[in-house]
């Protein structure tokens, strides 16, 4: 799942070296959280107008996880 998120984000940002993805272990309900951080200059590219790109990234990740019986979510963090 982390590889999928990395490839999605790498296609959207200019500074691919600043991509940082942290996978937190599954909680009691089996939800896996991916914390995504990119360069400050690329935050707008990841979030998109009215958060549409961020919502799409989360939808793709949930759909891919459902295919393998997992639950995931993506949290976008400030690069600071």
Buried (B, 14 or more C-beta within 10 A) or exposed (E): BEEBBBEBBEEBBEEBEBBEBEEEEEEEEEEBBBBBBBBEEBBEBBBBEEEEBBEEBBEBBBEBBEEEEBBBBBEBEEBE
